[in-house]
Amino acid sequence: MKDSQYEKYIQFLSLLLDEKELPLEARDHNLIGNFSGFREFHVGGDLIVIYSIEENTLRLVRIGSHSQLFR
């Protein structure tokens, strides 16, 4: 993970923990298929974070490139 990606990763996690919306650049959205019930956001380049929020708990599921996560 590049420094700029790490900074966005921390920024986006902070926003989620504060129950705020992510900026449009994060392209946050619901997933379907095997990851139905989860969401993803982008931290730059092809780096994606899959997560869920359940009962006030932020659960980080996977992080990687699109090709790594969706084979």
N, C-alpha and C positions, 0 to 999 in steps of 0.2 A: 504494500500500500504506500503510495506516494504521500509526502507531507501534506499536500493540498487536499488529498482525499481523506487523510486522517482528520484534518481540521474540520472538514464538512461532516464526516462521520460523527465526531464528538458534538458538533453543533446540532445536527439532526437528532441525535439521541437525546440531547438536552431539551429540545423542543418537544419531542414525544413524551418525555418524562414530565414536562410541564403541561401536558395535555393540549398542546398547541399544534396548529397545522404546519406541515412542512412547506417550504417554498416550492414554487412550480418547478424549479430546476431539479428537484429531487425526484420528480415524476412518480410520486407515491401513488400506489393503486392496489386494489384487491387482486389476488391471484385466483386462477381456476385450475381444474384438473387435480393432479396429485397434491397441489399446494392450496386447494380450496380452503378457505378459512384463515389464510395468511395474507400478508401484504408484503410489498417490496418497495424499496426506494433506492435510487442511484446516488452514488457519492462522487461520480466523475469517471470519465472513460467508460469502461464496460464493467465497473465494479458495482455489484448489487448486494443489498442486505435484505434478507427475508426475515420477517418478524411477525409477531402477533401481540395483541394487548388483550389480556383476559383478567378480569377481576382486579383491575388496577396494577397488573403486573406486566411489564414490558419483557417479552421473551424473544431473544435473538436466536434465530433458528439456523441460518446459514449465511455465509458471506463468500462471494467469489464472482467470477465472470459469468456472463449469461451462458456460455457454452459449458462451463463447469457445473452450473446449477441445474440446467434444463437439458440434460442428455436424453 
